Amino acid sequence: MKHTLLLWLFVAISGMTAYAQTRTIKGKVTDSKDGAAVPYATVRIQGTNKGTATDQSGNFSIDISGTQTLVISSVGFTSQSVKPDNSNTVNVSLLADNTLTEYIATGYVNTNRVRKVSAVAEVTAEKLGNTPLVDINQALQGQAAGVFVGGASGQPGSVQNVRIRGVGSISASAAPLYVIDGIIVDGRDVNNTGNLALQSNDLLANLNPNDVESINILKDASATAMYGSRGANGVIVINTKKGKAGVTTFGARAQYGSAKPSFGKSSLLTPAESYAYNRDVLALNDFTPAEIDEEFPASLLATGFNWRDAGFRTAKMQDYGISASGGNEKTKLYISAGYNDQEGTLINSGLKRYTVISNVSQKVNDRLDIAMNLNLSQGDASSAMGGNFYSSPLLGAYFVSPFQSPYKADGSLYTGLESDFNAASGDNFLYSVYRNDKKLSNFRGLGGATVSYRIFDWLKIQERVNLDMVNTEANLFYDPTTGDGYNAADPLKSGSVYNQNVKVSTVTNQFSLSGNFNIGEEHQLDYLALTEYNRFKSRSFSAEGIGIIGSQLKVLDITATPQTVGGNATEYTFLSYMGQLNYSFRQKYNLSLGVRTDGSSRFGVNTRYGTFFSVGASWRLIEEEFMKSQELFSDLKLRVSYGQTGNADFGSIDNFVARALYDYGTSYNGAPGNAPNTIGNVDLTWEKNKSFNIGLDLALLKGAITATIDVYKRKTDGLLLNTPVSSTSGFTTQMTNIGSLENKGIEALISTKNFDNRGGFSWRTELNIGMNRNKITSLFMGRDVAGGNSTQLHRVGQPVQSWYLNEWAGVDPENGDPLWYTADGKTTNNINLAERRIVGNSQPKFTGGLTNTFEYKGIGVSVFFYAVTGNKILNRTRILGDADGAYFGYGYDKLTAENYWRKPGDIAERPKPIPGGNKNANSALSTRYLEDGSFLRLRNISLSYSLPAKWVRAAKFTSVKLYAQAANLATWTSYTGWDPEQDISAMEFFRYPPSKSITFGANINF
C-alpha cells in the first residue's frame, strides 16, 4: 500500500511538471469584419509583462507555461482573452472597438461620437508625429475645415495666428483658447518681443508634437459653451499621450534633415543686371555717356556681391526622442524625453527645445483613481532681428550696394561704419549679426494632480489642481563697433546690454461631480457639475545699460551707464460654475444642455459676472425604420446647436481697463507724483458671441465614403472699442461695449476609401474645405474705426481688416508719371488728390486641405496639399524692391527692371524710374502693391517603410519604421512676393520667409 501511494504521488508530480512545461503557441489575429490580418497586435501572457506582437500578416508565436491565458489587443479592436488548448494553435478574430474612435475629448468631458451634437474637428497623432515643424499650431494647417493658420515669420518657433471660423473681434483677441489635458493654458508670446525688435516667439512651440495623442478643435457653441466667457473664438483641446494596459513598450526616434529659404517669385537683381539697369535709368534721365561711365564704371562688376544669398543658409534640423508606455489594469504610465534643434534659414537664428513628459495614473481600488501629469520644456532661441531693421539681412540686403564687397582689401569684414562702405544702412550685417546677440529663453512647467472617487455608480467626485508656470528671458547685446551699437554723437556711449525676465503663473483648481445612469433600457443620462478657479499672475523686470569699451562680456556689469530699469505686474482671476446635462433615447435622439457662469476681475463691478448657455440636439436617422431597407447609407445623423459664449481675452487691452487708475510714474518739478491714467467703466463686460450651427454626418457604401458638413452663423455683440467722451473729463476716449460683427460659412470634411486592402493595397483620400464670410454689422454712430495700421479700416458692411488704399491707375503713357484715381473717376499724378477706397480684405474666403494616402505591404506614401484663396496681401516689400529709382544704387527686386516706361507712348506697368523716386509713387501706398494672396501648396510628401515582422523579430524589436518627407516642396500662386503664406494681417514687409525642407527619420519600438 505504501509503495502504491508513492507511485501515485510520483505520477501526479510528473504530470504536474509536464503540464507546467513550456510550450510554443502559434496563431493568427484577424479582423472579424473582413478577415483581414491585424498586424502589430499585442499578444500578452495574462498576469505577466511577457508578450510579443503579430507580424504584418497577423501571425505570432509565443512560449507559455502550462495553462496560462493570452490577452490579444490592438488599437481599434476589443481585447480578447484566450486559453490555448492542447493543439497549441490559437486563431483570434478581433471585434472592432469604437472606444478609441467613439469618444472625443473636449477638455472637461469625453463626448460619445454616436451621441455628439457639436461641431468638432479632430487631428490625430498620426498627422502630428514626425512633423519637421516645431510649433503644434503649424501642424494644424490645412488639417481641419474652417481653421486658418498663418505666421508672421518663418523663424523656428515664431507665433502662429490661428483663427477658427473667421475673426470674431476688432480690438480684443480673436485667437482660440488652448486647453492641454483639460487645463486652460497660456498660448502667447509672453516675451513681448514686439517691443524688442525681435522675431516673435510662440510659447506653444515648447510642446513636443510627438507627445500629443490628439487635437480636437471645438467650433460651435454646444462645444465651446463649456468654456463660457473664453470660448467665443473656439477652443483647441490638446491631449498628450497616456499609458495603456499591456506589454510595456519602449520607443526611440531620430530625425535629421535640412531646409532652404523659400523666396517665391521674388529675387534681387544680380550685380550685372543692376549695372545694366542703373546705367539705363541714368540714360533715361539725360545723363551723358561720360557721366554714366563715371557713376557706374565696368570695374564695379569685379566687386559685385549677392547680399541676400549671403544672409541665408541651408539650415540643419534634427530631432531625437525616447519614450516608454505601458502598465496593467491598475497602473498606467507614459514617459518621454525629446530634443529638437532647428537652425533658421536666416543666419544666426534658430531654436533648441528640450522636453520631458510624465503621465501616471493609478487605480487604487474600484472607486478611487489618482493621476499625476508633468510636462517640462525649455526652448532656447537665437532670434533674428525684426525684418524692418537695417541690421537684419532681410532688409539690409536691399540697402547695400550690389557692387559693395563685405570684405576690405586685407580680407577683414567691413563693420559698415566706414566711409567707403556703400550702404544706406550703415551696417554690414555679415559683421554685426554674429556680434549682436538676440537670445530668447522659455521654460515651461505644466503639471497637476487629479483625484477621483466614485461614491455610487452614478456619482463621481473629482478634484484637480494644476499649475502652469512660465519663466522667460530675453537678452540683447549690441556690440559698440556695429551700426546698431555705435553712438556717433557720443562714442563713449556705444554698445548696450538689455536683459528682461518675465515670470507667469496660472493656478487652476477644479472640483466636479459627474455620473451617468440609465432609466430603463432606452433612456441614458449623464451630467457634469463643476466649479473652477483660475488665477493668473505675471511679473516682469528689465534693465538696460549702455557704454561698452574693450570688453566682450555680455552682462550689465560691463556697461558704464545704467539707462533704464523697468518692470510691471498684472494679474486676473476667474471664478466659474458650470453644468452640463446630456440625454439620449435609444442613442437615436440626443439632447445636450449646458450653462456656465463666469466671474472675472477684468470687468466692471456692475457686470463682473455673466452667464452663458448652449443647447444641442442630434437625430440619428440611420436608426429609423424607414432607413432599414436602404443600402446606400451606413450612417446618417443630423445635428443642430445654438448658444452664447463670451470673449474675455483682452489681447493687447490692459487687464484693468474697466477701473479708473492712476499713473504713479509721473513727476512734477522733480518730485514724484501721480495722475489719472484710465477713466474706467463700471459697466464694461465681455464681448458676447451667439452661434448657430446645423450639421450632417453621413457614411455611404458601407463606410467607403464619409462626410461631415456644417453650416454656421455666429454674431458678436458688445465689441470692446474706444468711444469718444467729453474732454472735460480729462480724457478723450473710454473703452465701452459697442458694435457688432458676424461670421457665417460652410465647412465640409469628406473621406473616401478608394481601395481598402485589395491585394495588400490601400488608398484613402481626405478633403476638407472651409468657406467664411465676415462682416461688421454696427459701430459707434456708424463711424469708421481705424485699423491696426493706416492702410486698414473697419467699416459697417465690410469685413474686419478691410484694405483702405488709394487705387492705382497705372502709368501715364505720355510722360511715365504714376497715376491714381480721384473721387470723380478721373486720374491724377498727385497722390494727395486721390481717393482712398476699400479694396478688399486680408481674410481668406476659402481654406482647404487635400491628403491622399497610399499603402502597400509596409510601404506608405502620403501627399498633402494646402490651399488659401480670396484674400489680398499688401506687399510692402515691393515699396523698396520695386521703387522707381527711389533707392537708386542699392538692391532692387527683378520686377523693378521689367516693363518700365522709357519713351512717350509706352504702355508700361511701372513709372519712369528717376533717381530719388518718381513722385513718391513707391511710398504712397496704393493698390499697386495689393496682390491676390491665393495659393496652392504641396505642403508635405512623406514616404515610409515598415520593415517585415520577421526581420524585426530577429532584431528583438516590435516594429521599425523608416521614413523621408519633404515640406513646402512647391507653391502655385500669382503673388510676386517672397511667400503668400501670411498671418491674418496679410501685410508683408521683409517677412522672414518660410522654408523648404527634406528630412529623414526612423522610429523603433521594442
Secondary structure, 3 states (H helix, E strand, C coil): CHHHHHHHHHHHHHHHHHHCCEEEEEEEEEECCCCCECCCCEEEECCCCCEEECCCCCEEEEEEECCCCEEEECCCECCEEECCCCCCEEEEEECECCHHHHEEECCCCEEECCCCCCCEEEEEHHHHCCCCCCCCCHHHCCCCCCEEEEECCCCCCCCEEEEECCCCCCCCCCCCEEEECCEEECCCCCCCHHHHCECCCCHHHHCCHHHEEEEEEECCHHHHHHHHHHCCCCEEEEEECCCCCEEEEEEEEEEEEEEEECCCCCCECCHHHHHHHHHHHHHHCCCCHHHHHHHCCHHHHHHCCCHHHHCECCEEEEEEEEEEEEECCCEEEEEEEEEEEEECCECCCEEEEEEEEEEEEEECCCCEEEEEEEEEEEEEEECCECCCCCCCHHHHCCCECCCCCCECCCCCECCCCCCCCCECCCCCHHHHCCCCCEEEEEEEEEEEEEEEEEEECCEEEEEEEEEEEEEEEEEEEECCCCCCCCCCCCHHHCCEEEEEEEEEEEEEEEEEEEEEEEECCCEEEEEEEEEEEEEEEEEEEEEEEECCCCCCCCCHHHCCEEEEEEEEEEEEEEEEEEEEEEEEECCCEEEEEEEEEEEECCCCCCCCEEEEEEEEEEEEHHHCHHHCCCCCEEEEEEEEEEEEEEECCCCCCCCCCCCCEEEEEEEECCEEEEEEEECCCCCCCCEEEEEEEEEEEEEECCCCEEEEEEEEEEEEECCEEEEECCHHHCCCEEEEECCEEEEEEEEEEEEEEEEEEECCEEEEEEEEEEEEEEEEEECHHHCCEECCCCCEEECCCCCCCEEEEECEEEECCCCCCEEEECCCCCEECCHHHCCEEEEEECCCCEEEEEEEEEEECCEEEEEEEEEEECCEEEECCHHHHCCCCCCCCCCCEHHHHCCECCCCCCCCCECCCCCCCCCCCCCCCEHHHEEECCEEEEEEEEEEEECCHHHHHHCCCCEEEEEEEEEEEEEEECCCCCCCCCCCCCEECCCCCCEEEEEEEEEEEC
